Amino acid sequence: SGINAEYGYLLAGLLRGAQTRRQILKQTLSATKIQATWRMYVIRTTYLEQKHAAVKIQSTWRMHSQRSKYSDLKEKTVQIQAWYRMYRQAQAYKNQRQSCIKIQCGWRGYSARKQYHTTRNAVIRIQAAVRKHNARQLSSCLQSLQVLRRRLLDQDISLSQVRGIDKKLSEMLGS
């Protein structure tokens, strides 16, 4: 029974050593699991923060790029609109100028025709008055000439002398 007691203590020591090793192994596995979980948490948190930062950078870059494109597009659109408005204004000015020129030409033509007709009518009236005056003078002269001729014939002046007087009167009337 002394050997048995020794084997009992030895067996009990071995059993306690095995239990202690199992317990240490269990604790080591638990500690390793806790450490792995903690490392996973830290790495995952870092990864998510980096991913969030990368998304933020990409988003900011895309926003900047789109704003720049929009700004360029807006500037070009405004410039095209300004050019088009300028073109329309130039066309409107050109049309208005052509219309003014046509109106001016029409008015000048009308005024010139009116002036021409007024002047022409005045010239015709003057010519008629001059012709009338000349005709009256001629008629008066002819009447005077006939009266003179009769008187000369009554006074027995020769026909050749009357013709000479007629010639002189004709020359005077002609000039």
Phi, psi and chi 1 to 4 in degrees:
 res  aa     phi    psi   chi1   chi2   chi3   chi4
   1 SER       -  -15.2  125.3      -      -      -
   2 GLY   -72.2  -34.2      -      -      -      -
   3 ILE   -76.4  -36.9  -62.2 -177.2      -      -
   4 ASN   -65.3  -37.9  -87.4  -21.1      -      -
   5 ALA   -67.0  -37.7      -      -      -      -
   6 GLU   -66.6  -44.3 -107.8 -179.1   69.2      -
   7 TYR   -65.1  -31.8  -76.7  119.2      -      -
   8 GLY   -65.8  -43.8      -      -      -      -
   9 TYR   -68.3  -38.9  -71.4  122.0      -      -
  10 LEU   -65.5  -43.8 -174.5   63.8      -      -
  11 LEU   -66.2  -42.3 -157.8   58.5      -      -
  12 ALA   -64.2  -38.0      -      -      -      -
  13 GLY   -67.0  -42.2      -      -      -      -
  14 LEU   -63.7  -41.8  -76.3  174.1      -      -
  15 LEU   -63.4  -45.1 -172.7   58.4      -      -
  16 ARG   -65.3  -38.1  -89.9 -168.5  -53.6 -113.2
  17 GLY   -63.8  -42.2      -      -      -      -
  18 ALA   -67.3  -42.1      -      -      -      -
  19 GLN   -64.2  -41.5  -77.1  178.2  -14.8      -
  20 THR   -64.8  -42.3  -56.7      -      -      -
  21 ARG   -63.9  -40.9  -82.9 -168.8  -62.9  -83.2
  22 ARG   -63.6  -41.5  -99.4 -173.6  -79.2  176.8
  23 GLN   -66.9  -42.3 -163.5  174.1   10.4      -
  24 ILE   -64.4  -43.2  -71.4  173.7      -      -
  25 LEU   -62.4  -42.4 -176.1   61.9      -      -
  26 LYS   -63.1  -44.0 -163.6  174.6 -179.9 -177.2
  27 GLN   -65.9  -39.7  -73.8  175.4   -9.0      -
  28 THR   -64.1  -44.5  -56.8      -      -      -
  29 LEU   -63.1  -41.6  -73.6  175.2      -      -
  30 SER   -63.9  -44.2  -66.7      -      -      -
  31 ALA   -63.2  -42.1      -      -      -      -
  32 THR   -63.0  -41.9  -56.4      -      -      -
  33 LYS   -64.0  -42.5 -168.8  165.3 -169.5  159.3
  34 ILE   -63.7  -44.9  -70.2  170.2      -      -
  35 GLN   -62.4  -42.9  -72.5  172.9  -11.4      -
  36 ALA   -64.2  -42.2      -      -      -      -
  37 THR   -63.7  -43.6  -55.7      -      -      -
  38 TRP   -62.7  -46.1  176.3 -106.6      -      -
  39 ARG   -59.9  -42.5  -81.0 -168.3 -149.9  112.4
  40 MET   -61.4  -42.8 -177.5 -175.9   71.8      -
  41 TYR   -62.5  -48.0  170.6   76.1      -      -
  42 VAL   -62.8  -46.7  168.8      -      -      -
  43 ILE   -64.8  -42.9  -70.3  172.4      -      -
  44 ARG   -64.5  -42.4 -175.4  175.7  177.8  148.3
  45 THR   -62.5  -44.9  -55.9      -      -      -
  46 THR   -61.6  -45.0  -55.6      -      -      -
  47 TYR   -60.2  -46.9  167.0   75.2      -      -
  48 LEU   -64.6  -39.2  -70.8  175.7      -      -
  49 GLU   -63.4  -43.4  -73.2  172.8   -3.1      -
  50 GLN   -66.0  -40.7  -71.5  175.3  -10.2      -
  51 LYS   -62.6  -44.3 -178.7 -178.7  174.0 -174.0
  52 HIS   -62.1  -42.5  179.1   69.1      -      -
  53 ALA   -64.3  -42.5      -      -      -      -
  54 ALA   -63.2  -43.2      -      -      -      -
  55 VAL   -62.6  -41.4  167.0      -      -      -
  56 LYS   -62.9  -44.2 -174.5  113.7  176.1  150.5
  57 ILE   -62.4  -46.4  -69.6  169.5      -      -
  58 GLN   -61.5  -43.7  -71.3  171.7  -13.6      -
  59 SER   -62.7  -44.5  172.9      -      -      -
  60 THR   -63.7  -43.2  -56.3      -      -      -
  61 TRP   -62.9  -45.6  172.7 -108.0      -      -
  62 ARG   -61.5  -41.9  -76.2 -172.5 -165.4  121.3
  63 MET   -61.4  -47.4  179.4 -174.9   69.4      -
  64 HIS   -60.3  -45.0  171.4   72.1      -      -
  65 SER   -63.0  -45.1  175.2      -      -      -
  66 GLN   -66.8  -40.7  -71.5  -59.6  -41.4      -
  67 ARG   -62.9  -41.1  -82.5 -173.6 -179.9  173.0
  68 SER   -63.1  -45.3  178.7      -      -      -
  69 LYS   -62.5  -44.0  -74.5  179.1 -174.9  177.3
  70 TYR   -62.7  -42.8  174.3   75.2      -      -
  71 SER   -62.5  -45.2  176.9      -      -      -
  72 ASP   -62.0  -44.6  -70.1  -15.4      -      -
  73 LEU   -62.8  -42.8 -177.4   64.9      -      -
  74 LYS   -63.8  -43.4 -176.0  178.0  177.7 -176.4
  75 GLU   -61.8  -44.4 -174.7  177.6  -46.0      -
  76 LYS   -66.9  -38.5  -71.0  175.4 -176.8  174.3
  77 THR   -63.0  -45.2  -57.4      -      -      -
  78 VAL   -62.2  -40.2  167.0      -      -      -
  79 GLN   -65.4  -43.5 -169.4  173.0   21.2      -
  80 ILE   -62.9  -43.0  -71.0  170.3      -      -
  81 GLN   -61.6  -41.7  -72.1  173.0  -16.2      -
  82 ALA   -63.8  -43.5      -      -      -      -
  83 TRP   -62.5  -42.6  -74.3  -19.0      -      -
  84 TYR   -64.8  -43.5 -179.4   69.5      -      -
  85 ARG   -61.2  -41.6  -73.8 -173.5 -169.8  115.0
  86 MET   -62.4  -42.6 -178.8  179.8   66.0      -
  87 TYR   -61.6  -45.7  169.4   76.7      -      -
  88 ARG   -62.6  -41.0  -83.8 -165.5   -8.5 -147.7
  89 GLN   -63.6  -42.0  -73.1  -66.6  -26.4      -
  90 ALA   -63.3  -42.3      -      -      -      -
  91 GLN   -63.9  -43.1  -70.7  -60.1  -42.7      -
  92 ALA   -63.2  -42.7      -      -      -      -
  93 TYR   -62.2  -44.4  171.1   75.1      -      -
  94 LYS   -62.0  -44.4 -167.8 -174.6  -71.7 -176.5
  95 ASN   -63.0  -43.7  -70.4  -19.5      -      -
  96 GLN   -64.8  -40.0 -168.7  173.0   20.6      -
  97 ARG   -64.4  -44.7 -173.6  170.8 -173.8  -88.9
  98 GLN   -61.9  -40.7  -70.0  -63.7  -34.1      -
  99 SER   -62.7  -43.6  -62.5      -      -      -
 100 CYS   -61.5  -42.6  -71.7      -      -      -
 101 ILE   -63.0  -42.5  -70.6  171.0      -      -
 102 LYS   -63.0  -43.0  -74.3  179.5 -176.4  177.9
 103 ILE   -63.2  -44.4  -69.6  169.0      -      -
 104 GLN   -62.4  -42.7  -73.1  172.6  -13.0      -
 105 CYS   -62.8  -45.0  -73.9      -      -      -
 106 GLY   -60.3  -45.3      -      -      -      -
 107 TRP   -65.2  -43.8  177.0 -105.9      -      -
 108 ARG   -63.7  -41.2  -73.6 -179.0 -174.0  137.2
 109 GLY   -62.2  -46.2      -      -      -      -
 110 TYR   -60.2  -46.7  168.5   75.9      -      -
 111 SER   -62.6  -42.8  -64.3      -      -      -
 112 ALA   -64.4  -43.4      -      -      -      -
 113 ARG   -63.0  -43.2  -76.8 -170.8  -59.8  -82.6
 114 LYS   -62.7  -45.5 -172.9  175.5  177.6 -177.4
 115 GLN   -62.2  -42.9 -178.5   66.3   34.6      -
 116 TYR   -60.5  -48.0  168.8   75.9      -      -
 117 HIS   -64.5  -39.8  -72.0  -63.1      -      -
 118 THR   -62.6  -47.5  -56.7      -      -      -
 119 THR   -63.9  -44.1  -55.3      -      -      -
 120 ARG   -60.3  -46.6 -177.2  174.6  176.5  -98.7
 121 ASN   -63.5  -38.7  -69.8  -21.9      -      -
 122 ALA   -65.2  -43.2      -      -      -      -
 123 VAL   -62.6  -43.3  166.5      -      -      -
 124 ILE   -61.5  -44.1  -70.9  171.5      -      -
 125 ARG   -62.3  -43.1  -79.2 -168.1 -150.6  109.5
 126 ILE   -63.8  -46.0  -68.9  169.7      -      -
 127 GLN   -59.6  -43.8  -75.0  175.0  -16.7      -
 128 ALA   -62.0  -41.7      -      -      -      -
 129 ALA   -65.1  -42.7      -      -      -      -
 130 VAL   -64.3  -45.4  167.1      -      -      -
 131 ARG   -61.7  -42.4  -74.7 -176.3 -174.4  130.6
 132 LYS   -61.5  -45.3 -173.5  176.7  178.7 -177.9
 133 HIS   -61.7  -46.3  174.7   72.3      -      -
 134 ASN   -62.5  -41.3  -71.1  -17.9      -      -
 135 ALA   -64.0  -42.2      -      -      -      -
 136 ARG   -62.8  -43.9  -78.3 -174.6 -176.5  162.0
 137 GLN   -62.8  -43.9  -88.7 -171.8  -21.2      -
 138 LEU   -62.4  -44.9 -176.7   61.9      -      -
 139 SER   -60.7  -43.4  174.3      -      -      -
 140 SER   -62.2  -44.1  174.1      -      -      -
 141 CYS   -64.2  -42.7  -77.4      -      -      -
 142 LEU   -64.2  -41.4  -73.9  175.4      -      -
 143 GLN   -62.9  -44.2  -75.4  175.2   -2.7      -
 144 SER   -62.4  -39.5  -63.0      -      -      -
 145 LEU   -64.1  -42.9 -175.8   62.6      -      -
 146 GLN   -65.1  -41.0  -77.1 -178.8   -7.6      -
 147 VAL   -62.9  -44.7  168.2      -      -      -
 148 LEU   -63.4  -41.0 -176.7   63.5      -      -
 149 ARG   -62.9  -43.9 -168.2  173.5 -159.5 -161.4
 150 ARG   -62.5  -42.5  -87.0 -170.0 -143.7  128.8
 151 ARG   -63.3  -42.3  -77.7 -174.2 -166.2  164.2
 152 LEU   -64.7  -40.6  -71.0  174.4      -      -
 153 LEU   -66.6  -35.4  -73.8  174.2      -      -
 154 ASP   -66.8  -28.0  -72.1  -18.8      -      -
 155 GLN   -91.7    7.1  -67.6  177.6    2.7      -
 156 ASP    65.8   45.1  -74.5  -25.4      -      -
 157 ILE   -89.3  144.4  -62.5  177.7      -      -
 158 SER   -67.6  156.3   71.3      -      -      -
 159 LEU   -64.8  -35.3 -166.9   56.5      -      -
 160 SER   -66.7  -35.8   64.1      -      -      -
 161 GLN   -67.0  -37.6  -72.1  176.2  -20.2      -
 162 VAL   -66.5  -39.6  171.6      -      -      -
 163 ARG   -67.1  -37.4  -76.0 -171.6 -176.1  144.6
 164 GLY   -62.8  -41.0      -      -      -      -
 165 ILE   -66.6  -41.3  -67.3  171.4      -      -
 166 ASP   -59.5  -41.1  -77.7  -12.5      -      -
 167 LYS   -64.6  -44.3 -170.6  175.6  178.9 -176.1
 168 LYS   -63.6  -40.0  -75.2 -177.8 -175.1  177.7
 169 LEU   -66.9  -39.1  -77.6  174.0      -      -
 170 SER   -63.3  -41.3  -65.5      -      -      -
 171 GLU   -64.3  -41.7  -73.2  174.7    4.5      -
 172 MET   -65.7  -40.8  -73.8  173.5   49.8      -
 173 LEU   -72.0  -34.3  -70.1  174.2      -      -
 174 GLY   -69.0  -31.8      -      -      -      -
 175 SER   -91.5      -   53.7      -      -      -
